[in-house]
Amino acid sequence: MSNTQELTSVNQDLNRAVIESMQAGGHEQVVHFHDQYTGLRAIVAIHNTWLGPALGGTRMWAYHNEQEALTDVLRLSRGMTYKAAITGLNLGGGKAVIIGDSRTQKSEALMRRFGKFVNGLAGRYITAEDVGVNTKDMEYISRETEHVTGLPEFLGGGGDPSPVTAYGVYLGMKASAKEVYGNDSLAGKKILVQGIGKVGQHLVDYLIQEGAVIYINDINQDNLLKLTQKHSGLKIADSATMFDLDIDIYAPCALGATINTESLEKLRCAIIAGAANNQLSDENIHGNLCTEKGILWAPDFLINAGGLINVSIELEGYNRETAMSSTENIYAAALNVFKIAKTENITTINAAKRLAELRLEEIGRIKLSY
């Protein structure tokens, strides 16, 4: 077989895998972008646009290969659909990933070229910041497309959305405490916050104000040093033993899939409530395992929706007070999910998905009947 034939065979296998993944997840569109000049390699996944254009952040991460990046963007975009639906936004679910190290490979040229590609999607996908991407990058992207949110405040945007995301997670955690303990006070509760990036740091601020006992963990030693200098009394948890801690609440705020068979065998807590996306390694297996262990899991796509709420408000004219007040609805929504899960004897992930899918189906039928 010639080199050309081998390359054709590989491409056919890759295309087949992409199509099969899209069909399995119910995705509408997946687009791969490559720019030789800037070295840009990116994937945009549009999961569902029944409620409106797909809005979701762009993540820049040093994925090992394109298959790993594809798996991530498919899961993330699906989560955005549920997040928009359950919070009542008129938006669909989408996500983008850029393959590369944001610390060494990101540039104005790369972000602007990505903006050109986003513009070519004609508004079906609206981007925002995510891991490895910030408001300055959104400024660069905005020079090439209007289909962007998460802009700096001087451009009329909301700036850094992490305080709003953290506020929603904090309220989701308080709702969880209300469900488990009968009141929503976090005073004296022992809480492990895994991942103290921007959202995790703001979450710790809220927990400090409540008088919680806080353990923190992060792979970035600078983040640990910065936060321990800001707040005395924080306890640093070692990555190898953090799941063995005697805690009340585990707050995953880094990357996903930390709730898995291995971690659940060790975890001794009553509540899991954090900011990370796709926390359950397997929704069915580990959602059920949480229930079997008596752990209340607060659905991630609900309680971390503050960031999406924040950037969505930019589409009509940004106001931080509106963003914060809209995010406060997460508390009642979480209690409603817990009630449904208990009443119908189902997992919290299935209760939350049911609410989101019901809205998608109802609005979808309306739009299809036009």
PEUR-V347823 format. One record per pair of residues at least 12 apart in sequence whose C-alpha atoms are under 7 Angstrom apart, sorted by the first residue. I is the first residue (numbers start at 1). J is the second residue. D is the distance in whole Angstrom. If there is no record, write none. Layout:
# PEUR-V347823
i = <I,I>
j = <J,J>
d = <D,D>
This chain:
# PEUR-V347823
i = <26,27,27,27,28,28,28,29,29,29,30,30,30,31,31,31,32,38,38,40,41,41,42,42,42,43,43,43,44,44,44,45,45,45,45,45,45,46,46,46,46,46,47,47,47,47,47,48,48,48,49,49,49,50,50,50,50,51,51,51,51,51,52,52,52,53,53,53,53,53,54,54,54,54,54,54,54,55,55,55,55,55,55,55,56,56,56,56,56,56,56,57,57,57,57,57,57,58,58,58,58,58,58,58,58,59,59,59,59,59,59,59,60,60,60,60,60,60,60,60,60,61,61,61,61,61,61,62,62,62,63,63,69,73,73,73,76,77,77,77,78,79,80,80,81,82,82,82,83,83,83,85,85,85,86,86,86,94,102,108,111,111,111,112,112,112,112,114,115,115,115,115,116,116,119,119,123,126,126,127,127,127,128,128,128,129,135,135,135,135,135,138,138,139,139,149,149,150,156,157,157,158,158,158,158,161,161,162,162,162,163,163,164,164,164,164,165,165,165,165,165,166,166,166,166,167,168,168,168,168,168,168,168,169,169,169,169,170,171,171,172,172,172,172,172,172,173,174,175,175,175,176,176,186,186,186,187,187,187,188,188,188,189,189,189,190,190,190,190,190,190,191,191,191,191,191,191,191,191,192,192,192,192,192,192,192,193,193,193,193,193,193,193,194,194,194,194,194,194,194,195,195,195,195,195,196,196,196,197,200,214,214,215,215,215,215,216,216,216,217,217,217,217,243,243,243,244,244,246,247,247,248,248,248,249,249,249,249,250,250,250,250,251,251,251,252,252,252,253,253,253,254,255,255,256,256,256,256,257,257,257,257,258,258,258,259,259,259,259,260,260,260,261,269,270,270,270,271,271,271,272,272,272,273,273,274,275,275,276,277,277,278,279,287,287,288,291,297,298,299,299,299,302,303,306,309,309,310,337,337>
j = <47,46,47,48,46,47,48,45,46,47,44,45,46,43,44,45,44,109,110,110,98,99,97,98,99,96,97,98,95,96,97,73,74,77,94,95,96,77,93,94,95,125,77,78,81,93,94,81,92,93,91,92,93,92,360,363,364,90,91,92,360,363,90,91,92,91,92,123,124,125,91,92,93,94,124,125,126,91,92,93,94,125,126,127,80,93,94,95,126,127,128,95,96,127,128,129,130,95,96,97,127,128,129,130,133,96,97,98,130,131,132,133,97,98,99,100,101,102,131,132,133,98,99,100,101,102,132,99,100,101,99,100,97,95,96,97,95,93,94,95,93,301,93,94,93,301,353,356,301,302,305,356,359,360,302,355,356,125,132,140,137,140,141,140,141,143,144,141,141,142,144,145,144,145,145,147,147,147,148,147,148,149,148,149,150,150,150,151,152,159,160,150,151,151,152,311,314,311,318,314,318,311,314,318,320,307,310,198,199,307,199,202,306,307,310,324,199,304,305,306,307,199,200,202,203,203,303,304,305,306,327,328,330,274,275,303,304,203,330,331,273,298,303,330,331,334,273,186,331,334,335,271,298,210,211,212,210,211,212,211,212,213,212,213,248,212,213,214,247,248,249,212,213,214,215,247,248,249,250,214,215,216,247,249,250,251,215,216,217,250,251,252,253,216,217,218,251,252,253,254,217,218,252,253,254,218,223,253,223,253,234,235,234,235,236,237,235,236,237,236,237,238,239,263,266,267,266,267,268,268,269,269,270,271,269,270,271,272,269,271,272,273,272,273,274,274,275,276,274,275,276,276,276,277,276,277,278,279,278,279,280,281,279,280,281,279,280,281,286,280,281,286,286,295,294,295,296,295,296,297,296,297,298,297,298,300,300,304,300,300,301,300,300,347,349,347,347,348,348,348,349,352,330,330,327,323,327,323,351,352>
d = <7,6,4,6,6,5,6,6,5,7,6,4,6,6,5,7,7,7,5,6,6,6,6,4,6,6,5,7,6,4,7,6,6,6,6,5,6,6,6,4,7,7,6,6,7,5,6,6,5,5,7,4,7,6,7,7,5,5,5,5,7,7,5,4,5,5,5,7,5,6,6,4,4,5,6,5,6,6,6,6,5,6,5,6,7,7,5,5,7,5,6,6,6,5,4,5,5,6,4,5,6,6,5,5,7,6,5,6,5,5,6,6,6,5,6,6,7,6,6,5,6,6,6,5,6,7,7,6,4,5,6,7,7,6,6,6,6,5,4,5,6,6,4,6,4,7,7,5,5,6,6,5,6,7,7,6,5,7,5,6,6,6,6,6,5,7,6,7,4,7,5,6,5,6,5,7,6,5,5,7,5,6,6,5,5,6,6,5,5,6,7,6,6,6,7,6,6,5,7,6,6,7,7,6,7,5,6,6,5,6,6,6,5,6,7,6,7,6,6,4,5,5,7,6,5,7,6,6,7,5,6,7,6,6,6,5,5,6,7,5,7,7,5,6,5,6,6,7,6,6,6,7,7,6,7,6,5,5,5,6,5,6,5,6,6,6,5,6,5,5,6,7,6,5,6,6,6,5,6,6,5,6,7,6,5,6,6,5,6,6,5,6,7,6,5,6,6,5,5,6,6,5,7,5,4,6,7,7,7,6,6,6,6,5,6,6,6,5,6,6,5,7,7,6,6,5,6,6,6,6,5,4,5,6,5,6,5,6,7,6,5,6,6,5,4,5,6,6,5,5,4,5,6,7,6,5,5,5,6,5,5,4,6,7,7,6,5,6,7,6,5,6,7,7,7,5,6,5,5,6,6,5,6,6,5,7,6,5,7,6,7,7,7,6,7,6,7,7,7,7,6,7,7,6,5,6,7,5,6,6>
